[in-house]
Structure formats: structure tokens, C-alpha cells
């Protein structure tokens, strides 16, 4: 993995926030390398090809694109990758955060 490389990571679809217009908006959740839970809100077609209906159940995972901006080693030796979700799709968490520390094993490299 290289700085500047595009990757994807999974987030759990937790609910449909708004289905009153197209496209539906989804709430997505994931846990970072430090055990912190994060909440994202994004349009369904940006993060999944699946047809997500209000009320669930939500068994599929969403795919979040991001760019690698840094690499670190955790105190326990695990490789951590800092990603920026502002590129390429302009995704942030509900507070506006776009940088997240993720375990390298949780990332999927783009070809």
C-alpha cells in the first residue's frame, strides 16, 4: 500500500435515513483501528449496488472509497493506514471528519 493509492473499506448499512426522494440516503457505521465507532451518511448508489429498502434487514456491506494519506504502526505492531474519504467521493462522517485510522487488513486495494 502506498500513500496516494485509492482503497475501499466496508461499512455496515444500519438504516435508511431518507427514502422520500431518489436516491435514498443511508446511515453507515464502521469501527476504526482504535475501536472508535463512526457514523457516515451517504446516497445509496455511491456506496452500494444493492437495492436497500427502508426497514431492513441490512445484510450487505457498503463500500467506501478513500485515499491513503499516511501509514503508521500501532503500539501492538499492527499496521494502521490513515485514509481520507473526501477523495474521491467527498464522503465525511456526520461531524465532518474525513480522516480515519484503519487497520491495513480491512482495506481493499483498487486495481
The 8 nearest C-alpha neighbors of each residue, nearest first, counted from 0:
[[1, 4, 2, 108, 67, 103, 80, 70],
 [0, 2, 4, 3, 67, 70, 69, 68],
 [1, 3, 67, 68, 4, 69, 0, 70],
 [2, 4, 67, 66, 68, 1, 5, 69],
 [5, 3, 1, 2, 67, 66, 6, 0],
 [4, 6, 66, 65, 109, 67, 3, 108],
 [5, 7, 108, 109, 65, 107, 64, 66],
 [8, 6, 64, 107, 63, 106, 65, 62],
 [7, 9, 106, 63, 62, 107, 105, 64],
 [10, 8, 62, 61, 60, 63, 11, 7],
 [9, 11, 29, 61, 28, 60, 27, 62],
 [10, 12, 60, 28, 27, 13, 61, 29],
 [11, 13, 27, 14, 60, 57, 26, 61],
 [12, 14, 27, 26, 11, 28, 57, 15],
 [15, 13, 26, 25, 12, 16, 53, 55],
 [14, 16, 25, 53, 17, 24, 26, 18],
 [17, 15, 25, 24, 14, 26, 18, 23],
 [18, 16, 24, 23, 19, 15, 25, 20],
 [17, 19, 23, 20, 24, 15, 16, 21],
 [20, 18, 17, 21, 23, 22, 24, 16],
 [21, 19, 18, 22, 23, 17, 24, 42],
 [22, 20, 23, 18, 19, 24, 42, 17],
 [21, 23, 20, 42, 43, 24, 44, 18],
 [22, 24, 18, 21, 17, 43, 42, 20],
 [23, 25, 42, 17, 16, 41, 43, 15],
 [26, 24, 15, 16, 41, 40, 14, 43],
 [25, 27, 40, 14, 13, 39, 12, 16],
 [28, 26, 12, 39, 11, 13, 38, 10],
 [29, 27, 38, 11, 10, 37, 39, 12],
 [28, 30, 10, 37, 36, 11, 31, 38],
 [31, 29, 36, 35, 34, 37, 32, 28],
 [30, 32, 101, 34, 33, 35, 100, 36],
 [33, 31, 101, 102, 34, 100, 79, 30],
 [32, 34, 31, 35, 100, 30, 101, 102],
 [33, 35, 31, 32, 30, 36, 29, 37],
 [36, 34, 30, 31, 33, 37, 32, 29],
 [35, 37, 30, 29, 34, 31, 38, 28],
 [36, 38, 29, 28, 30, 35, 39, 92],
 [39, 37, 28, 92, 27, 93, 26, 29],
 [38, 40, 92, 27, 93, 26, 28, 91],
 [39, 41, 26, 25, 27, 93, 24, 92],
 [42, 40, 25, 24, 43, 39, 26, 45],
 [41, 43, 24, 45, 44, 23, 25, 22],
 [42, 44, 45, 46, 23, 24, 47, 25],
 [45, 43, 47, 46, 42, 48, 22, 23],
 [46, 44, 43, 42, 47, 41, 88, 48],
 [45, 47, 62, 61, 44, 43, 63, 42],
 [48, 46, 61, 49, 44, 43, 45, 62],
 [47, 49, 44, 50, 46, 43, 45, 61],
 [50, 48, 47, 51, 59, 44, 43, 61],
 [49, 51, 52, 48, 47, 43, 44, 59],
 [52, 50, 49, 53, 55, 57, 43, 15],
 [51, 53, 55, 54, 50, 15, 56, 18],
 [54, 52, 15, 55, 51, 14, 18, 16],
 [53, 55, 52, 56, 14, 15, 57, 51],
 [56, 54, 57, 53, 52, 14, 51, 58],
 [55, 57, 58, 54, 52, 53, 14, 13],
 [58, 56, 55, 59, 12, 13, 51, 14],
 [57, 59, 56, 60, 12, 55, 11, 13],
 [60, 58, 57, 61, 12, 11, 49, 47],
 [59, 61, 11, 10, 12, 9, 62, 58],
 [60, 62, 46, 10, 47, 9, 11, 12],
 [61, 63, 9, 46, 8, 7, 47, 10],
 [64, 62, 7, 8, 46, 9, 61, 65],
 [63, 65, 7, 6, 84, 62, 87, 8],
 [66, 64, 84, 83, 6, 5, 86, 82],
 [65, 67, 5, 83, 82, 4, 3, 6],
 [66, 68, 82, 2, 3, 4, 69, 81],
 [67, 69, 2, 82, 81, 3, 66, 83],
 [70, 68, 81, 67, 80, 2, 71, 82],
 [69, 71, 80, 79, 81, 72, 68, 78],
 [72, 70, 79, 78, 80, 73, 69, 81],
 [71, 73, 78, 76, 79, 77, 74, 70],
 [74, 72, 76, 77, 75, 78, 79, 71],
 [73, 75, 76, 72, 77, 78, 71, 79],
 [74, 76, 73, 77, 72, 78, 79, 33],
 [77, 75, 73, 74, 72, 78, 79, 71],
 [76, 78, 73, 72, 75, 79, 102, 74],
 [79, 77, 72, 103, 71, 102, 73, 76],
 [80, 78, 102, 71, 103, 101, 72, 70],
 [79, 81, 70, 101, 103, 100, 69, 102],
 [82, 80, 100, 69, 99, 68, 70, 67],
 [83, 81, 67, 66, 99, 98, 68, 65],
 [82, 84, 98, 66, 97, 65, 85, 86],
 [85, 83, 65, 97, 86, 90, 91, 89],
 [84, 86, 89, 90, 83, 97, 88, 87],
 [87, 85, 84, 88, 89, 65, 66, 83],
 [86, 88, 85, 89, 65, 64, 84, 66],
 [89, 87, 86, 90, 85, 64, 84, 65],
 [88, 90, 85, 86, 87, 84, 91, 97],
 [89, 91, 85, 84, 88, 97, 92, 41],
 [92, 90, 97, 95, 96, 84, 39, 85],
 [91, 93, 39, 95, 96, 94, 38, 97],
 [92, 94, 95, 39, 38, 91, 40, 96],
 [95, 93, 92, 96, 91, 38, 39, 97],
 [94, 96, 91, 92, 93, 97, 90, 39],
 [97, 95, 92, 91, 94, 98, 93, 99],
 [96, 98, 91, 84, 83, 85, 95, 99],
 [99, 97, 83, 82, 96, 84, 81, 100],
 [98, 100, 82, 81, 101, 97, 83, 31],
 [101, 99, 81, 32, 80, 31, 79, 82],
 [102, 100, 32, 31, 80, 79, 103, 99],
 [101, 103, 79, 32, 104, 105, 80, 78],
 [102, 104, 105, 79, 106, 80, 78, 101],
 [105, 103, 102, 106, 107, 78, 101, 79],
 [106, 104, 103, 102, 8, 107, 101, 9],
 [107, 105, 8, 103, 104, 7, 6, 108],
 [106, 108, 7, 6, 8, 109, 105, 104],
 [109, 107, 6, 110, 106, 7, 5, 0],
 [108, 110, 6, 5, 107, 7, 4, 64],
 [109, 108, 5, 6, 107, 4, 7, 0]]
